[in-house]
Amino acid sequence: MKTKIIIGIWIGMMILNGWITVGATADINNKSPLMVGETAQFLVDPSGEVVFEEMIAHEDSDFFEFQNHGSRVFQFGLTKDVHWIRFKANDFDKKITETCDQYLLYFDYSGIESVELYIPIQDREKTRYVQFLGGFRHPGIQDETGYIFPVFRLPRNIDPEKYVYGKVESIYSKNFSIGLVEETYFSRTQHLLLMSLSFIYGAMLAMMFYNMVLYFAMKDKMYLYYVGYILFMTIYQMSVTGILKMVNFNLGEVLELYTLAATFVAIVFALLFAWSFINLPAFVPKAKYPVYGSFCICGVGILLVLSGNQYYANGLAYLMGTALPFLLLTTAITAYYKGQIISKYYIIATAVLFTTVIAYVLRGLGYLEHNLVTAHAVTASVGIESILLSFALADRIRLLRKHREQADQRATELTHISMTDSLTGVFNRRYFDTALSKLQENTDRMKNRVALIYIDIDFFKKFNDTYGHPKGDCVLRALAKVIRKNIREEDAACRIGGEEFAVVFYHIDENKTAQIAERIRENFEKTDFSDIAPKIPTVTVSIGVAGLRNDETIEAWVGRTDEALYQAKATGRNRVVVSGEETY
């Protein structure tokens, strides 16, 4: 039932996130078809040496072979190539040229390293170009409006007959859309998308702080690994989505440059968490080697980031991002089938992450269309994963407690079996000896508060020889039943020999014990054995009673009880004798 609830929550959150992001996209595009990619042209510059002045000089020639794009989304994938994009304002509604200063031009991917925008402005009878800079390569000098991805406010008097040029470079994926939207309608998009992302990051941070408290309470490193994973994954996702720019624009831009380092650190914590949670060395020892390899790759990735080789680090991050969920999922399933106590929430969490990471990687490589949903799918899934992993930790505690209780119950049952006489159901000689040993440790405290009786069936050997051992067993069971019926729950009835029983009485004096012994004798004498065999005579017992005295050892006390029993048998049987007194 809980699994269905969690899956329902996940689906609900994904629908909510999808509704918000799709709604945000629709809000941008519903007013008019202002997606630049449908009418734009693009040029691939592998060398990165083409400059804008050279581009303008050959604008009216075929020196640069621009290609028509023809679709809404630019999907250039992972490449070092520089891409030039151009379009004219008159390709769209004339309203843009008339009120261009009320429009925004946006690139809907925050991972763009550099955007150089060249916009033609009509200045009297002359056209001049104004440059706008965006992306995290230009910290502090951007001309962006301060949103999570590059957004530029268009200037007045755009020349509709001249091309608007955009030069795009990125060490990350270059899959994005370019759109034109009125500024008044864009604010709603901003609020919707920020609300969605804030909801997800809020859930992640809440789970992180909750498990940090559990770490300090339980001192279990597993919780620390979880907190480390969620912390660095949150930093990575907040950098990738650009939401940190809304808090501090320059800080967000700097973190975007080094966000891959957070990715590799998050992967290390995820592996440490899996190592501890799954207990890899014990259940999936062969998985140690790919884990060790992953640690090495993450170390190389961090060094590449710090040395400025983000492009190659990004390639490693895509490799690890794809391999890690697959490794964790297969390892968890393998350990589960080998008997490891693994919460189903952990398996669901890794399955969710694996699915969305594959979609994200395919989007990054250009095989899956870029949109706000595919761009933020991993963010949503990591939010879900943080909740599921937290549930997995709690469920693991529950499962361990359940198994511990079952083990304790089995141990109790085994102890009971080892301490119980299988024929009569009362305790056996081992239990009796253990009880006396415990009394030996507490003799001072138990003086005058404990008593012992010995019960022996009269002429039992003759009974067995006459009627057979099966009928003798019936008599033993009947006596045990009478004893249990007449003693208290705290007292301990034991079969200590063939036909000999003992009862240890706690918190009682010798006189009351003698009265109980007499009831046992009388009730057993009245027991009807005609259902066993019609000619069986009345069976009786002899009982010896002794209370533990001051300054008396356990051995002496047991000896007095045995002596009282001997006296009961010697004086005619079928009677109760209290040690040191006449026949009861």
N, C-alpha and C positions, 0 to 999 in steps of 0.2 A: 504493500500500500504506500509506504514511504517513497519507494522508488518511483511509483507513478506520480506522486506529488512533485518530486524533484524534477522529473522529466517534464511535467506540466509547467513548472516554474521556468525551466530552461526554454521551453517552446514559447511561453508567454513573453519572456524577456527578449528572445530573438524576434518575435513578432513586433513587440513594442519598439525595439531598436530599428528593425526594418521599416516599420511604419513611420517612425520619426525621420529616418534618413531618406527614405523614399519620398516622404512628404516634403522634406526639405528640398530634395532635388526637383520635385514637381513644382514646388513653390517658385523656384528659380525659373523654370522653363515654361510654366503655364501661360505667362503673359504673351509671349510670342516666340517663334522659333529662332532663338538668338544663340544657337550653338555654333561657334566659330569653325569647328572642325568640318562641318558639312560643305562649307564654301572655301575653305582655306587651301593654301598650297604649302608644301614643305620641302626642305632641302637638307640632305644629310652631309655634314662636314666632318669626315673622319679625322682630318688633321687638326681641326679646331683653330686653323689659322685665318679663316675668313673674317674680315672686319666689316663693320657697318658701312664705312665710307666706300669700300670696294663694292659692297652690295648696291649702294645707291648709284654708283657710277655706271653699273651695268644693268640697271633696272629695266631698261627698255630693249635689252638684247637677250640673246639666248646663251650668254656666257655662263650663267648659273642655271642649271637645269632643275627648276622647281617642278614638283609633281603635284597633281591634284590629289587632295586627301579623300574627300567624299564621305566621311563618316563622323559621327559625333565625338568619338573617343580617339585620342592619339595613343597608340600602343606601340612604343618603341622598345619596351623591354629593358633588360640589363645591358647597357652598352656605354662605352666611353665616348661615342660619337656626339658631336655637337649637332643640334637640330635647329634649323631656322624655320620659322612659320610666318606666313604673311597672309593678310586679307585686307579688303577694302571696306570702309564703312558703308558705301553705297550698295554693298551686297545684302544689306539688311534694310529694315524699315527706315524711311526718310526721317522718321521721328528721332532717330538716334543722332543724325547730323544736326538736327535743329535743337535738341536738348541733350547733347552729349555729356555735358557736365553733371547731369543727373543719373548717369549710368556708371556701373562698376564693371570692370573686366576682371574675371577671376580664373585662376588655375586651381582646380579642386584636388590637389595633392600636396600635402605639406612637406613631403620629402624632396621637393625640387631644390637643388643646390643653388642654382643661379638662374634668374630671369632678367634679361636685358630687353626692355620694351622701348621701341622707337616709334613715336606717334607723330604723324604729320600735322602741323598746325598752320592754318591760313593767317598770315600776318600781312595785312593789306594786300598787295598784289604778289607777295612772295610766300613760298611755303618753306617752313623750317621744321626740323625734327626735334622733339623733346624726348630726352632719355629718362626712363624710369627703371629703378633697380629693385629686385626682390630676391628672395631666397636667403638661406642661412650663410652663404658665402660673403654676404655684404652686411655684417652686423653693425648696426648703428647708423647706416646711411641708406637704408631701404626707403622706398617711396610707397610702401604698402600701407594699407589702412589699419593694420594691426589685428587681422583675423587669423584663424588657425592655419589657413593656407594663403598663398599669395593673392591678394586682392588690391586692385588699383582703381583709383577714382579718375575717370577720364577728364581731360582738360576741355575747355571750350574751343570752338572753331576748328574742329578736326576737318582736314581736307578729305572729302569723301572720294576723290579721284586718285588719291595716293595710297600706297600700301602702308598698313601698320605692320611693323616687323617685330618679331619676337625671337630672341636667341635663348635657347633652353639647354642647360647643362645640369647633370646630376650624377653623383656617385651611386645613387640608389636607383630604384626602378623609375623609368620615365613613361609611365602610363597615367594619363590625365585627360580631363576635358577642359576646354576653354569656353567660357560663356560670357554673355553680356546681359546684365539685369539692372533694372531700376533700383536705386539705392533704397528707396522706401520699402520695397518688397524683399530686399535681401536681409533686412534686420530680423524678419520673422524666421527666415532660414537659419540665421545665426543662433537665435534663441532655441529653436527646435534641436539643432545638432548639438549645441552645448548642453542642453538639458539631458539628451541621451547619453553623451559621454560622461557628464558629471554623475549621472545615476550609476553608471558602470564603475567608474573610479571610486565613487563613494562606497559601493559594495566591497570592492577590493580592499580599500583602506580599513573598512570596518572589520573585515575578516582578519586582516593583518594585525590590528591592535588587539583583537579578541584572542588570537593565538599567541601573541606576545605575552599577554597576561597569563595564559595557560603555561607558557614556557617558564615564567618566573615561579609559578605555583608548583609545577611538576618537575622542573629541572630535566626535562627530556629534550635532547638535542634535535629530535625530529621536528618539534614545534619551531625551533630556531631556523632550521632549514626551510621550513614552510614560509616563515616570515621573510627570510632573505629572498626566496624565490618571488614571492608576491611583491616585495618592495622593488626589486630591480626590474621585474616585469612591468610594474606600474610605471616606473621611470621610463622604460623603453616605449611603452604604449603611449604615454603622455607626450613623449618627444615625437614619436612617429605621427600621431594625430595632430600635433601642434597645439594642444590645449594649454600647454605651459606658456605659450605666447600671450594668452589672455591674462595670465597672472603677471608675468614680466617678459616683455617681448624679447629683449636682448638675451635674457637667461634661456628662454625657449630656443632661440636661434643657436646659441652655443651648445646646448644639450643635443640639438639635432645633429650637430657635427660629430659628437662623441657618443651618440645613442647606441651604436653597435657594441661599445664596450659593456654597456648595461645589459645588452642581449646575452653576451657570452657569460657574464657573471650570473645572470638569471638561469642560464642553462646549467652552470656548475651547481647552483643550489638545487635545481630540479633533480639533477642526478644524485646529489647527496640525500635529498629527501626520499627518492625512490630506493636508493641503496638501503637506507634505514627502515623505510616503511615495508618494503618487500622482503628485506633480509636476503639480499642477493647472494652473498657467499654461501648460504646454507641451501637455498632452494633453486637458484639459477646460477650456479658457479661460472658457467661459460659466458654469462653476460658481463662478467667483470672485465673482460678484455675489450669489448666495444666501449664500455664505460671509461676505462683507462684511456683509450684512444680519443674519446670525446673530450676528456679533460685536457689532453695535449692539444687538440684542435682549438679548444677555447682559449688556451694560453697563447697559441700562435695568433688567433684572431685579435686578442687584446693588444698584443705587441704590434700587429699591423695597424690597428686604430691609433695607437699612441705615436706610431712613426709616420702617420699621415697617409697610409695606404688604405683608405676607406673602401676603395672600389673592390680590392681583393678581399678585404675583411667582409664586405657585403656578400660576396660570393660564398665565403665560408659560412656566414650567418644563414643564408638561404639553404645551404647544405645541411647544417646542423638543425635548423628550424624544421626541415622536412624529416630528417632521420630521427630526431629526439622523440617526438610523439609516437612514431612507429616502434622505436626501441622500447619505450616505456610501456606501451600497450601490449606488445607481444611478451615482454618479460612478466608483466602483471598477470596476464592470462596463463602463462606457463607455470608461474608460482602458485596460482590459484588451483590449477589442476594437480599440482604436486602436494597439495594439502596445506599451503600457507593460509593464514587467516588474513585475507585481503577483502576489504570492504568493496562492495559492488559500486559504491560511489566513486572510488578511485579509478576503477576500470571505465566507468561512464565518463569521468572527467577527462581521462586521456583520450578516449574515443572522440569526444566532442572537440578537443583541441586538435587532434590529428586531422579530423575532417575539415575544420576551418583553416588550418595551416596549409593543407594541400590546396584549398581554394585560393588562399592568399598568395602562395607561391606561383600557382598557375596565372593569377592576375599579374604578379610581378614580372613573369616571363613573357607575358603578352598572349597567353593561350586562353585566358578568361577575361571577359570584358570588364574594364574598370568602371566602377560606379561607387557611390558612397557606401553601399551595402557591402560589396566585396572588399573595399578598402578598409572597412572597419569591422569585418567579420571576426578577425582574430581578437580585436579589442573586446567585442561582446563575449566571445567564447572564453577568453581569459577571465573575464568577470564571472561567468558561470563556473569556470574551473575553480576559481578561488573559493566559491561557496561550496562546491562539491568536495573539494579537498578538505575543507574545514569539517564538513559532514563526515568525510572518510576517516579523519582523525578521531572524531567523536564516536563513530561507529566502530572503529578499531578498539577503542577502550571498552565499548559495550560488548564486543565479541570476545575480547580477552577476559573480561569479567565473567561472561557467560561460560567460557571454557574453564576458567578457574573454578567457578561454582560447580560445574559438572565434575571436574577433577576432584574437588573437595568432597562432593557427594559420593563419587566412586570410592574415594579413600575411606569415607565414613562407612560405606557399605562393606568394603573389604575388612575394615577394622571390626565391624559388627559381626561379619561372618567368622573372622578369626577368633572372636571372643564369645561366640555363641555356640551352644550345644545343638547340633543339628537334629537330634532326636526329640528333645523336649522343648526347645525354643528359649530356654533360660540361658544365663551366662555359663561359661565353662570354667575349668580349673585355671586356665591362663588368666582370665579376667579376675577370678577370685584372688590369685596371687598378686596381681597388679593392684587390686583394691587394698589388700593388706599392706603392700609396700607404701602406698600413698598414706595410709593411716599411720605407718611407722614414722613418716616425715612430719605428721601433725598430731602426735600423741598427746602433747601438752594441751593443745587446744581442744582435743576431742575427749578428754577424760570425763567419765560419767555421762557421756552423751552418745555412746555407741554400744551396740550389743550384737552378739553373734549366736546363732542357733545352728546345730547340726541335726540333720534328719536322716534316719536310716530305716529302710523298709524291713519289717520283721520277716524273718525266714524267707527272704527273697530268693536265695540260691535254691532252696527246696521247691519254691513256686516255679522257677524256671525249669527245673528238672522234671517237674510233674506236668506242667501245662505247655511248656515250650517257650522259647525266647520271643517269638512274635507277640504272644499274649503278655509276656513280661514287659515288653516295650510299651504295650498299651497301659499297663499299670504305671510305668514311669511317666508317661505323658499325662496320665490322670493326676498323679501327685503334683507334677509341675503346674498343672492348671489350678489345683486347689491352693498351692502356695501363692501363685500370682494373684489369685482372687482375694486373699486375706492379708496381703501386705500393701504398703503404700508405694506410690510411683517412685519415690526417691530411694527405696530400699533395693538391695541387689540380691536376687535369687540365683544360685549357681548349682550346677551339678558337678560335684568334685570327685566322684567315683562312680562305680557301677550302679549301686542303688543308694548312694549317699549324696545328700544335698546340703547346702549351707545357705544361710541368709544373713547378710550384713545389714543391720538396722542403724540408721543415722538419726541423731537428735531425739533419742528416746532412752528411757531408763530400763533397768533390768526387769522390773515388775511388769511393766506394760508389754515388754517383749515376751515374757512368759505367758501372758494372757493371749497374745497373738499366736504363740506356739500351740497353746491348748486348742484354740479354734481350728488351727490347721489339723491337729490330730483328730479332733472330733469330726470335722467335715470329711476328712479322708476316710475315716472308719465307716461313715455312712454312704460312701460311694458305692453305687450299684454296678457290678461288673457282669451282670447276667447277659448283657448284649455280646460279651466276649465269649462266654461259655456258661451255660446254666448251672453247672456244678461248682463254679469257683467260689471258695469261701470268702468271708470278709477279710480284707487285707488291712493291716495296721502298721503304724510307724512308731518308733521311739525317738524322742527329741531331747537334746541337751542344750541348756541355755546358760550364757555367761555374759555379764556386762564388763566393759573395760574399766579397771579400777585405777586409782591414783598410784603412780610410781610402779606401774605394771608394764612389762614389755609385751609386744604383740605375740611373741612366742609363748609366753606364760599364759596369756589370755586364751589363745587358741588351744593350748594344752588343757586348761580348765574346762573349756567347752567340750573337748573330746572326752575328758574324764566324766563330765555330766552325762554325755550320751552313753558312755560305757556303763555308768551306774543305772541309767534307765533300762538298758537291755538286761543288766544283771539282776534287776529287781522285778522282772516279770514282763518287760516290754510293754508296748501300747500305753506309754505314759510320757510325761514331760518332767524332766529333772533340772532344777536350777542349781548351778554350781554353788556348793557350800550349804545347800538347804536340803530339806527332805523332799520326797517325791511330790510333785505338784498335783 
